[in-house]
């Protein structure tokens, strides 16, 4: 069973002696620039499902975004995993994978050939880095304006935002119930694995290349995901997860994944603290509140625990980077969902934006500010005493 610390965070909310968390803030799928390292190790999983005993080739990327020389070649294991030491190289890379894999939709063994490998690109390989290789990373490479670090990062971020997880850092697992629900598999890994199964189901009866061609054609030039393509993906996912599908060995149902949000409209709900008195003279060490969502809106979360995924809950500009921010999503059938949010910081901050929640709304809806509300609002200071004269307001940004 996956474990969450959320309940303990609520208990610690008003205990200033325990406000000792640091370094937990995360930016939405954005990698931080790493310092040069004496060694560079690249590892990950190559999957369409898992490419077993396949070949991995890692290439340098030269200035100007040109794929350069082959740095290293290695093999994958039976789960598609690989590891390579590419020292002393440090910088952007392209990883290519080819070999045999078991197709999720058909149960047949199929082959990715060396002349049409799956690719992934990382903007900065230095130290120990994770690089998954999958149809989603191949899609990002196709959409990249160039292979410069900026071009790679922008394309990886774009596809990550569509599916709701980091397509490079998160590693898919084998589409088997023993792997998906082992107790060590994260929600993002479950979502990644099932997204690949959905792609496979979309390609059932056609070539896998034609599925990627369709996605890349529709998303090229900055276009948004069309309702038709989103519906086709959802239909394929439904067919794959059908309990009567003999090729589905995941033990998963639609309730186990956040992929139902693919194709929905993204609404960033920004929460800002403000003072009813003199602005900027109140030091805040903690915030607790409940964000009530309109009907049909959801937040991507761990389906077992309700804990909001890091990518869907980020620290606002006014809060310290080292603050600890956690959220828990809950809903009841036919009732709009809520997100319980706790922020704790060892470095007190003043008024301003302290948190941003990424909400998925039905494509046809027009987000209205009045349909979102905050209840149970509490602010505490460094001494753990409740702060008076503070309130919170929200604003919406539709992506």
Order of alpha helices (4+ residues) and beta strands (2+ residues): alpha-beta-beta-beta-beta-beta-beta-beta-beta-alpha-alpha-alpha-alpha-alpha-alpha-beta-beta-beta-beta-beta-beta-beta-beta
